[in-house]
Amino acid sequence: METSAHHPFLSAQAKDAYLSYYDQRAKAWPVASETRLVDTFLGRTFVRISGPAGAPPLVLLPGSVFNSLMWIPNIAALSAHYRTYAVDNIYDCGRSIYTRAPRNAEDFVRWLDELFTALGLGDGIHLMGLSYGSWLTHQYALRFPQRLAKIVLLAHPAVVPMNAGFLLRLLLAFVSPRRFSDFVYWLLRDTAEKDEAGQKLVADIFGDMQLAGTCYKPKAVVAPKVVKDHELRDLRVPALFLMGEHEKTFPQQKALQRLNRLAPHLQTETIPGAGHDMNLAQADLVNEKVLAFLKRHGPKE
């Protein structure tokens, strides 16, 4: 792929505008961190690293149209116990720079495996993702279970088909700025209605997403496919599935029923007072559930 100095942005001005906003938001990262740009076959991946050197590794994968900064409400608790690696998806908004467009899940899995190797993580990796990042986590666990200790899947979007109403709202979000604003605040409603800090957080995320939409080149999305029965039955890496009680992207009860029927060996829990935004709306509770699961020894209790 031929790239310009401002790739993957539409122009040099667009690059400056988005990265300036991104860097301003990054000042809210509440703990000490270092950053790395890691070369892979898909391009250069930006990683924000926090937590004590020598602690077990915990890699964090963001949702679609998000980036590593989505973990701001969680990182202090998580990095107190783990060496955290918050990733900007190679093919999304943030500071990663793709030079080759991923074509399928296999490309993403290879990218992650190269990234983990380049970071020197070895085996025994804890891997956590939200939404699209949750799907990527699942795909990686199916192909490289030997490298993983445990996985955490927040709002996994491909356990069951997505809600038709969500997909309709998503399509309408591209019609006008007002529709897009309505969609984001609808999706993150539990956070926006929680308190003043939640309102600011949603405003920051909306600003990031809105600016990304005007600054980046269009991309062909690799859409998650609903996982097959054997991809749940055969998941042998210890896994925690967390879903918000107000989940809007997919029917939460149907997802829980399918998981409990096909993979009763995996742990599932529902987060009250939250939807797709569970790591924001109920950050303390999500942190508590995740840390308890990661620290637990032995099979599902």
C-alpha positions as MATLAB code, in Angstrom:
seq = 'METSAHHPFLSAQAKDAYLSYYDQRAKAWPVASETRLVDTFLGRTFVRISGPAGAPPLVLLPGSVFNSLMWIPNIAALSAHYRTYAVDNIYDCGRSIYTRAPRNAEDFVRWLDELFTALGLGDGIHLMGLSYGSWLTHQYALRFPQRLAKIVLLAHPAVVPMNAGFLLRLLLAFVSPRRFSDFVYWLLRDTAEKDEAGQKLVADIFGDMQLAGTCYKPKAVVAPKVVKDHELRDLRVPALFLMGEHEKTFPQQKALQRLNRLAPHLQTETIPGAGHDMNLAQADLVNEKVLAFLKRHGPKE';
ca = [
       0.000    0.000    0.000;
       1.356    3.416   -0.966;
       1.039    5.840    1.942;
       1.482    9.572    2.346;
       3.057   11.375    5.281;
      -0.417   11.991    6.683;
      -1.786    8.436    6.162;
      -4.278    7.173    7.382;
      -5.762   10.675    7.599;
      -7.365   12.613    4.764;
      -4.812   15.434    4.957;
      -1.984   16.841    7.044;
      -4.457   19.261    8.617;
      -6.818   16.413    9.503;
      -3.936   14.492   11.081;
      -2.902   17.462   13.208;
      -6.485   18.141   14.311;
      -7.236   14.590   15.378;
      -3.922   13.828   17.075;
      -4.017   17.128   18.959;
      -7.436   16.206   20.347;
      -6.246   12.662   21.107;
      -3.158   13.919   22.957;
      -5.251   16.362   24.968;
      -7.543   13.519   26.049;
      -4.524   11.343   26.888;
      -3.595   13.788   29.653;
      -6.444   12.260   31.651;
      -4.632    8.890   31.796;
      -4.476    8.606   35.585;
      -1.287    6.580   36.067;
       2.287    6.718   34.812;
       2.733    5.215   31.366;
       5.167    4.718   28.544;
       4.299    4.328   24.876;
       5.636    2.211   22.044;
       5.109    1.971   18.299;
       5.492   -1.666   17.283;
       6.053   -2.819   13.697;
       3.835   -5.663   12.422;
       2.869   -6.925    8.966;
      -0.215   -4.676    9.052;
       1.701   -1.575   10.087;
       2.834    0.234   13.240;
       0.792   -0.369   16.376;
       0.597    2.164   19.198;
       0.586    0.712   22.726;
       0.271    2.554   26.047;
       1.981    0.589   28.851;
       1.275    1.022   32.577;
       1.790   -0.925   35.772;
       4.795   -2.518   37.470;
       7.474   -4.098   35.316;
       7.522   -7.819   35.946;
       3.808   -8.025   36.790;
       1.670  -10.453   34.720;
       0.726   -8.975   31.326;
      -2.817   -7.792   30.642;
      -3.538   -6.625   27.083;
      -6.567   -4.353   26.523;
      -8.321   -4.170   23.136;
     -10.795   -1.315   22.482;
     -14.183   -1.325   20.831;
     -14.813   -0.147   17.289;
     -14.264    3.589   16.660;
     -12.635    3.744   20.096;
      -8.986    3.531   21.074;
      -6.817    2.851   24.121;
      -8.182    5.932   25.897;
     -11.498    4.156   26.486;
      -9.769    2.387   29.409;
      -9.158    5.630   31.368;
     -11.823    4.716   33.999;
     -10.316    1.238   34.491;
      -6.575    1.558   34.122;
      -5.645    2.642   37.641;
      -7.275   -0.437   39.209;
      -6.015   -2.851   36.558;
      -2.448   -1.560   36.402;
      -2.099   -1.767   40.175;
      -1.897   -5.551   39.745;
      -0.857   -6.102   36.118;
       1.497   -4.758   33.498;
      -1.165   -3.361   31.184;
      -0.811   -2.884   27.439;
      -3.631   -0.682   26.083;
      -3.669   -0.994   22.297;
      -4.898    1.349   19.572;
      -6.411   -1.046   17.034;
      -4.217   -1.116   13.910;
      -7.256   -0.440   11.690;
      -9.150    2.131   13.726;
      -8.778    5.597   15.243;
      -5.794    6.462   17.401;
      -2.042    6.548   16.877;
      -1.626    3.204   15.098;
      -0.799    3.413   11.379;
      -1.891    0.596    9.090;
       0.058    0.023    5.873;
      -1.981   -2.983    4.804;
      -5.734   -3.356    5.293;
      -6.770   -6.497    7.192;
      -9.070   -8.691    5.116;
     -10.454  -11.077    7.727;
     -10.226  -12.313   11.309;
      -7.098  -14.315   10.480;
      -5.224  -11.125    9.587;
      -6.170   -9.564   12.923;
      -5.092  -12.699   14.793;
      -1.717  -12.726   13.044;
      -1.317   -9.013   13.824;
      -1.998   -9.597   17.518;
       0.380  -12.535   17.675;
       3.166  -10.496   16.073;
       2.409   -7.628   18.452;
       2.602   -9.841   21.544;
       5.876  -11.347   20.376;
       7.404   -7.943   19.599;
       6.397   -6.726   23.068;
       8.164   -9.736   24.579;
       5.053  -11.000   26.345;
       5.772  -14.691   25.848;
       2.964  -16.942   27.125;
       0.612  -16.567   30.089;
      -0.988  -13.421   28.659;
      -4.268  -12.096   30.045;
      -6.322  -10.607   27.201;
      -9.409   -8.398   27.557;
     -11.531   -6.638   24.961;
     -14.768   -4.711   24.728;
     -17.235   -5.149   21.848;
     -15.120   -5.418   18.665;
     -12.086   -5.955   20.873;
     -14.000   -8.765   22.595;
     -14.580  -10.476   19.250;
     -10.866  -10.134   18.414;
      -9.992  -11.587   21.822;
     -12.225  -14.600   21.155;
     -10.731  -15.132   17.689;
      -7.205  -15.023   19.080;
      -8.071  -17.447   21.882;
      -9.377  -19.992   19.373;
      -6.120  -19.966   17.399;
      -3.437  -19.349   20.047;
      -4.810  -20.707   23.340;
      -1.321  -21.776   24.406;
      -0.230  -18.143   24.709;
      -3.090  -17.106   26.982;
      -3.732  -17.482   30.697;
      -7.276  -16.015   30.803;
      -9.538  -13.854   28.672;
     -12.237  -11.320   29.539;
     -14.957  -10.573   26.993;
     -16.999   -7.410   27.604;
     -20.167   -7.016   25.511;
     -19.133   -9.695   23.005;
     -21.021   -8.640   19.847;
     -21.031  -12.001   18.045;
     -22.503  -14.531   20.476;
     -25.925  -13.927   18.909;
     -27.069  -11.740   15.983;
     -27.262   -8.009   16.678;
     -30.566   -6.295   17.391;
     -32.300   -4.979   14.264;
     -33.104   -1.768   16.118;
     -29.444   -1.162   16.903;
     -28.425   -1.714   13.286;
     -31.119    0.691   12.082;
     -29.979    3.391   14.523;
     -26.387    2.804   13.426;
     -27.290    3.318    9.762;
     -29.292    6.457   10.563;
     -26.315    7.837   12.508;
     -24.555    8.435    9.193;
     -27.410   10.572    7.840;
     -26.680   13.739    9.818;
     -24.569   15.052   12.725;
     -27.721   15.227   14.874;
     -28.502   11.556   14.213;
     -24.921   10.620   15.066;
     -25.066   12.548   18.336;
     -28.377   10.913   19.236;
     -26.904    7.469   18.520;
     -23.792    7.932   20.680;
     -25.718    9.322   23.651;
     -28.324    6.551   23.292;
     -25.611    3.883   23.254;
     -23.788    5.389   26.253;
     -26.899    6.525   28.126;
     -26.089    4.864   31.450;
     -22.786    6.738   31.615;
     -24.230   10.069   30.466;
     -27.056    9.924   33.031;
     -24.916    8.755   35.948;
     -23.283   12.008   37.066;
     -21.375   15.069   35.865;
     -18.168   13.069   35.385;
     -20.077   10.611   33.216;
     -21.462   13.429   31.090;
     -17.962   14.765   30.495;
     -16.645   11.311   29.643;
     -19.361   10.744   27.051;
     -18.754   14.237   25.634;
     -15.043   13.418   25.269;
     -15.779   10.102   23.566;
     -18.346   11.717   21.275;
     -15.830   14.435   20.350;
     -13.215   11.785   19.572;
     -15.607    9.736   17.410;
     -17.006   12.802   15.630;
     -13.560   14.156   14.809;
     -12.327   10.734   13.689;
     -15.245   10.518   11.275;
     -14.150   13.721    9.533;
     -10.371   13.171    9.670;
      -9.764    9.562    8.628;
      -9.847    8.004    5.194;
     -12.817    5.647    4.671;
     -12.111    2.013    5.545;
     -13.721   -1.293    4.590;
     -14.786   -2.804    7.916;
     -14.093   -6.445    8.762;
     -17.456   -7.217   10.344;
     -17.695   -9.792   13.151;
     -19.612  -12.947   12.263;
     -21.751  -14.748   14.808;
     -19.509  -17.422   16.325;
     -20.308  -21.045   15.553;
     -21.370  -23.540   18.195;
     -17.978  -25.243   18.265;
     -16.234  -21.874   18.713;
     -17.960  -21.629   22.077;
     -17.728  -25.308   23.039;
     -14.045  -25.488   22.085;
     -12.970  -22.337   23.924;
     -10.624  -23.855   26.486;
      -8.961  -20.688   27.745;
     -10.660  -19.692   31.042;
     -13.061  -16.916   30.057;
     -15.271  -14.337   31.730;
     -18.190  -12.954   29.692;
     -19.595   -9.687   31.081;
     -22.778   -8.117   29.697;
     -24.678   -5.014   30.769;
     -28.299   -5.433   31.798;
     -29.212   -2.559   29.436;
     -27.231   -3.911   26.456;
     -28.565   -2.374   23.248;
     -26.468   -3.955   20.495;
     -27.671   -7.542   20.973;
     -30.332   -9.442   23.003;
     -28.481   -9.982   26.257;
     -30.691  -12.793   27.601;
     -30.408  -14.800   24.387;
     -26.629  -14.402   24.499;
     -26.509  -15.655   28.097;
     -28.755  -18.606   27.252;
     -26.570  -19.635   24.320;
     -23.384  -19.327   26.366;
     -24.787  -21.320   29.274;
     -26.102  -24.019   26.924;
     -22.982  -24.463   24.793;
     -20.204  -23.471   27.196;
     -21.301  -23.933   30.815;
     -17.621  -24.203   31.767;
     -17.201  -20.476   31.036;
     -18.160  -17.755   33.522;
     -20.942  -15.304   32.645;
     -22.136  -12.314   34.650;
     -24.479   -9.378   34.127;
     -23.488   -5.855   35.141;
     -26.441   -3.844   36.524;
     -26.962   -0.200   35.648;
     -25.012   -0.420   32.407;
     -25.279   -1.335   28.763;
     -22.602   -1.425   26.081;
     -20.809    1.198   28.174;
     -20.293   -1.047   31.212;
     -16.592   -0.198   31.662;
     -17.593    3.475   31.870;
     -20.965    3.433   33.641;
     -19.959    0.823   36.217;
     -16.175    1.073   36.142;
     -15.613    0.103   39.784;
     -17.824   -2.980   39.551;
     -16.301   -4.097   36.246;
     -12.805   -3.627   37.676;
     -13.785   -5.681   40.719;
     -15.251   -8.524   38.629;
     -12.299   -8.603   36.245;
      -9.639   -8.594   38.972;
     -11.439  -11.278   40.981;
     -11.611  -13.517   37.896;
      -8.002  -12.962   36.871;
      -6.697  -13.674   40.358;
      -8.805  -16.787   40.881;
      -7.054  -20.152   40.634;
      -8.649  -23.306   39.383;
     -11.869  -23.946   37.378;
     -15.045  -21.908   37.303;
     -16.667  -21.696   40.724;
];
